[in-house]
Every structure is written in structure tokens, then in C-alpha cells.
Amino acid sequence: MGSFDFVTFFFFVAAVIIFIQLRSVLGKRTGHEAPPRDQAPAVEGLDDPKVVTLPRRGRESAEPDMFVAVDAYAEPGSELNKGLREVVSADSSFDPKEFVGGATMAYEMIVSAYADGDRKTLKGLLSRDVYDGFVAAIDEREANGETVRSNFVGIEKSSIIQAEMKGTEANITLRIMSQLISATLDKDGEVIEGDLVEVTDVNDVWTFSRDTRSRDPNWRLIATEADQ
């Protein structure tokens, strides 16, 4: 019994730590989280922002030392470096490395929620257009009596490939390489797409966005596409 209590306590502590990390990087949730892809529909939309959270400190001018994290992440003088510097100038709390970590966790949550048909989780992490696209695919799947069995194996690599400011809106695009076991079953339980045991390599390009003047510290997924 003592051993069981210790194990329970250990996982409780681990869960608390993970929650704190998610809250600090992805921002406050409102009871909504994120999902998967059977493959998930490729959707684009540039409204709303919300997903990977950054502590917000206003639009003060960025001092040179505020670009240290950017220069460590992207080669000085490169287009990516210039884009990231623009984001930091608009939001001095932005750190590209921390952002990638938070976006990676959001990616796994979104992929898993999509497979599970978890609309509540998806709603808090997606822009309206992307959410509508995901829900339409889930509705169609359910109307056909289909289900998805998905197991997220892990992420091999995740990196920022583009950053830009559009007015007060910061847009960050990442290339994410992951591995997934996923299969779609018909109403009789027969596999009609994917595989129940085979690991599939998935390469995605996802864009997250946030209005740097908003009091909402969260970012949202605004566009997805398969990386060819």
C-alpha cells in the first residue's frame, strides 16, 4: 500500500509540474485544449490569435540585449532573424526557444484532440476558421459512423521557419516532424485508412498567431498544411 501511495504521489507531482509549464508557455486555458489529425484538414485562416502563451509586457522599444535569444536561435542578418526581431520589438517577452517548446506541446494536444473528436479542447487552441474546419471533418467522420484510433509516438524535430508582424499581429510558422500511429475504422470496426500498428512519419507546417496588443496572452493556430 505504501508503494502505491508513493507512485500516486510521484505522478501527481509530475502532473502539477507539466501543468505549470504548459500554463507559463501556452497561456491560460479556458477549459479548452488541443487535438490531432487523421490526417487533420489543411485549413488556413488569419483571424483570432491564441495558443502558445507569452508573458506580455507592452510595446516598449527593444534594447539590443533583448535580441540575444533571437541571435542565438537564428543567424543574425537572416530573414528569420529579422522577423523574430520584429516580434521581440512588439513583445519583449518573446523567446523563440521557449515558443518552440510550447508550440510542440500544443501540437501534440491538437493532434490527439482531433483524433478523439474533442471539440472543447480544440476550441481554446485554434482560430475560428481552423476550428470550423476541424469540426467539419469530425462531424463528417461521426456521421459516417467512423472512429479514429491514434497513438502519438513523438516529435523528431520542431523549428521556426518564418516570423513576421502584420500590424500588431505576430505570426510564427514552424516545421514539425512527428511520428504517429493512426487508423480510421468504419462502423463495423474495419480499417479503412491508416494502420493500427505501423508508425507513420508526419511533416507539418503550422502557423500560430497572437495580437501583441491584446491582454489575452495566448496564441492560436491559424493555418496548417502538410510539408511536401
N, C-alpha and C positions, 0 to 999 in steps of 0.2 A: 504494500500500500504506500509506504514511504517513497519507493522508487517511482510509483505512478504519479504521486504528488509533485515530485521533483521535475519529472518530464513535462507535466502540465504547466508548472511554473515557468520552465525554460521556454516553452513555446509561447506562453503569454508574454513574457518579456520581449521575445523576438518580434512578436506581432506589434507590440507597442512601439518598438524602435522603427520598424518598417513604416508604421502609420505616421510617425513624426517626420520621417524622411520624405514620404510622399506629400505630406501637408506642406512642408517647407519648400519643396521644389515644384510641386504641381498646384499648389494653392488650395484654398478651402473648397471642399466639395459640398454640394447641397443634397446629398443623398444620391447623387448620380455619379457613375463612373464610366469605364470604357470597355470595348469589345474586340472581336476577331473578324476573320474573313474566310468564307468557304472556298471560293475567294470573295473578298469583300468587293462591292461595286466601286468602280473608279468614279469618283464624284469630285467636282470642282465647285467651289463657292467662295466668295471673298467677303461674306457678311459676318457679323459677330466675331469675337475672339474669346478663346478660353481653353486652356489646357495646361500647359506646363507653367506653373506659377513662379513668378519672380517677385522678391520683395520690392516694393515701389518707393522711390524717393523723389519723385518730381522731375521736372525738366531742367535742372541746373546744368550749366556748362560743364563738360567733362574735362578734368585735368589730365595732363599727359600720363600720369601714373595709373589712371583709370583704364588705360588701354593695355596694360601689362598682360592681363589674361587673354585678351584678343590676339596680341602679338605672339603669345605662346601657343595659341591654337592654330592660327592661320598666318602664313608667310606675310610679313609686312610688305605693303605695296601691291599685294594681290587683290583681285576684285572681291574675294571673300572677306579679306581683312578690312577693306574699305566699307563693305556692307555691315560687318559686325561693329565697326567703329561708329557707324551711323546709329545703330541700335543702342549702343552704350551711351552715346551722346543724348539720346532721348530717354533712356532709362539706365542710370548709372549703376543699378544693382545687377544688371545682366552679366552673367558669366557663361561663356559658351560651353565649357566643360560640364558645369552643373546642369545647364539646359539639356545637353545630350543625355545625361543620366536620367533626368526627369521625363524627357520625351520617350526614352526607351521603356521606362516603366508604364507610361501611358499607352504606348504601342501594344504592349502585351495585354493590358487590361481591355483595350478596344477590340483587339483580335478575339480574345476569349469571350467578351460580352456579345460580340456579333454572332459567334458560333452558337452561343447559348440563347440568343434571342432576348438578351437582357436590355430592353429599351431604356429602363431607368438609369442604368449605368452609362449607356451611350449618350444620353441626353446632356449630361453635365460636361462632356469632353468634346463634343462635336458642334460645329457651327450648324445653323438651321438647315442649310442646303445639304450638307453632308449627312446630317441626322435623317432628313427626309429620304435620302437615297438609301441609306442603310435599312431604315424601317420598311421601305417599299419592298426591298429584297427579302426581308424577314417575313413580311406579310404574305408574299407570294409563296415562299417556302412552306409556311404553315398552311396556307390554303390548299396546297398540293399534298398535304399530309407528310411532308418530308422533314427529316431531322438531321442535325449535324453532330457528329462525334469528333471532337477536336482535342488534341493534346499539344500544348505549346512546348516545344523542346528547348528553345533558347535563341538568343540573338548572337550571331557571329560578329557582326560589326555594325556600328551606327555612327554616322558622322554628318556634320553640317556641310552642305554643298552650295548653299546660297543664302544670303541675308540681305534684306532691303527694308527701307522705310517707305511707306506710301502715305504721305501726310503724317498723321500721328500713329498710324498703324504699323507695327513691326511684323514682318513676315519672315519666318525661318524655315528653310527647306532642308530635310535630312534624307540621306540614303540609308535604308535599314535592310540589312541582310539577316534573315532569320531562318529557323528550321521548324517545321510544323508537321504534325500527323493529323490529317483531316479527311473525313469521308462524309458524303451526303447519302442518306438512306431514304428509300421510298417508304410509303405507308406499310409495306409488307416487311420492312427491315432489310431489304436488299440494297447493296451498294450501287449507286447509280453514278457516282462521281468520287474521285479520290481513292484513298486506300486506308484501311483500318490499322495497318502496321507500318507501311512504308513512310520514311521520313522524306519530306519534300523541302527543297530549298526555295525560299520566297524572297524576292528582291523588290522592295517598295521604295517609292519616293513620296514622302508625306510632308505637307506644309502646315505649320502651326502659326497662329496669328493672335495678336493682342493689341488693343488700343493703349498706348503708353500713357495717355491722359486719363484713362478710366480708373476709378477706385477699385474696380474688380482686378485682383492680381493674377487671375487665371488666364491661361491661353487655351485656344480651341483649335482642333483640327479643321482646316478649311479646304484641303484638297488632298486627294490620294490618286496614285497611279502606279501601275506595275513598271518596274525598271527593266527596260529591254536590254 
